[in-house]
């Protein structure tokens, strides 16, 4: 815990603000979760590393954290702009399975990825668990804020103040840059409820005052946020792509439900602070789910990279900056993590001491200032590394400081070993035991000055994909 004020960038006000909880001593956070119709790519997972870091900082500051990541298992259409087919229904038809089975399979995979990245959130409510509450929400706001078409119930965005302010979708004069389209009063109007078309049957459909059908995608987050956290709650997070359509629509629903005014008071939006992480970009385009083998966490593991190397990669950049993915960059992040783990290994057997030792005070202050300054984890990592290099400090004292810092960074340093970080690639044709045996034989040959045998062993290992790293300052003698 630290007395340094926590300052966060609020996307709604476009300003850095000091965090002041709605409920003293508590922090309530809602993060937009995945649509579980497919595997999540690593660009999706950056949002949860960011949200987890935020949650860890809040806990480190002494707040009791409630963190919800919802699961979208109905209602999200193939376009975020509320157009096309339901993603769940479409994947169910493609794979010949029920939409419920699709949701279960991909939710479980998502939760495994969260665990591998040390994301702490355990609250993952599913949208289908709250359909009755969504219908009740729609009934409450329908008279003043909605209208019905043949296709369903639509929200009229002109009925709330400051629609689109989050996305800055209005001109200086305050007039929306939108054109009306056939069937809707305003181009930006969105579905609260979608009727099942005549003659069709959906796998996921419910009876409602507006006919049999399913809720619109935007409604679930409003309902679950209010039910689980109460309005207003402290912080709403999501990827920057949500800032343009999904979150403005969610805010409009919240305003209508709470009968609140304009967004000069941010709490009228449902949350006091809205936070968005920037994109992870990969120039080859393989992060797209439509490109075949897209970049998901398991692919990184299959290629020999520990999942926490990806967490490290994310922490090295500010969450609001665009982060470019490359295999070289991931390798550099893994190497950095290895160096830290090796330094930490020397502290593992030491009983934790007093973290307030004067020699480590500058590093503790640097770390506290960094994470309190809108989650500047890049600088916080440097502070941790500097603390590890300080000489003539009791190992137990140093351990206490590093454990305290790692509680925020979430790398699990005291549970990691060098062996853990050496992942065998999926296509490797040789086991770690076989490699170690060959290296022992090679060392014996070098000691006997039999360099011909030594070189032959190195060449043989190279043909099997093993890089022997002589003189590596890390002490890592090989990698696949």
Phi, psi and omega in degrees: 000149181216153179274353180297125181300140178274120180248130184230147178275122179264114181298333182287319180264349184057044182213153172282130182230148174284130181290123175231112187294149175294318179246118184310130177082358181240155171224121181246121187233135176240129179240129177297122183268185186277158166271116193270062177251355183198175174294155176269133176276167187293338174295319174301318187289340177300324181299326184275331171296317178298310182296324178293319178299316176303311180299319179295320178296317179299318177295319180298329177282354176102006181276146171281117188265133165240117185235118181249129171240110184283160177244117178273107178242013175196150168095338183279118182274169184294342172246136177295343180274022173072039180228159175092198182271159173292128184299322181293314180296321182295316180290325178299317179294321182294319185265355179068034180235170175283152177299328180293320178292321177301312182299316181297314183298311185281335172293316179298321178295317178300316182292328174295319178295320176302315181297319181292337178262008179062033175279128191277336189304132178246352181266106182231068181292144181265145182302321183294345177281350187236020183297317179301319178294326178293320178297317179297321177299312179301320179296323182292323186261351190301314187300318186266338192233358186229166173214157187253137172240174179302330185272348179154194179261128184243146177271130179268107186292344180284354183270359177236153181283144170064032178302135177084004182299323180303319182271357185056047186267021178233159179279175178299333179278356178085008180268130181297137177275066181223154176243146178288151178232161183301130176096332180245147180291323180226145181301329184275354179302147187223163186280131167270322179217136179249119179287143172291125181303147180304135178085357180248156174229124176270155173289325180245103178208151184222156174283143179210170176298345183252013179106168178293137180173210184216155182290156171289155185301317189293334187293326187299319183292322176300311184294312183291324177299315181291317183293320188267333185239338183080148178261140346279148171260181193280305190220136173243128181241163177176174175288157183298337178294333178286344185291339188268326184231301188300310183288322173301322178291320177298316179299317180300318178298319181296318177300315182297318184291320185270358182055042183261172182270209185287179189266011170299331170261106187300332182294341177294344181281351184107330177227148180286326183228134175248127183234141184224130173273149180280176184285151161265127183245144178223117194295338182280347180082010184281001175280347180287136179293341182273358186266007179097247179279087182273169186282102173241166186302322181296327178296322177298317178296318180299333180267005173098018181250130177293141181305327182288347171294326177289320176300316177301317179302317179294318182293336181288345180243153175288142186298335181271359178262149175293137181242122180268130178268136169211155178294327177296317179295321177294320177297320179294321178295321178295318179298318179296318178296321178300316180299317180294316181298320179296320178292322181290328181304329180286350182255352191295327183271357182277135175292136183300134181249199181281120183282358186267019178302136186300325183295332182263000182302317180298322180289321178296319180294319179297318180295313181298317180295321182293308183289335178281344180265073178054042172061053180278078185289336179299315178288324179299321177299318179298319179298320177297314180297321178295321178296324180294334184268355182295133182266161173056043173234135180307137183300326180292323177295314180296321179300316181299320180292315182293321177299319179297317179293320183290338175299332177274315185285333173071029180273348179063043191299324184277357174252000181259148172233166176300324180294322179302322186279352178265093183267132178279118180302150184302323184270007183295140182257010184218144181271163178298321180297320179293322178296312181300319180296319179293324180291324175297316179297324180290321178297318179297320179295320180293321178296328178274005182060027176269075187288337177295314178294318179302314181292324180295319179295317179300317181294320180296318177295322179298323179293338179262011175089013181258123177263116178273124188250081178295135175076012179296121182297340177285341184083011177272113191276346180199161170209153178265000000 
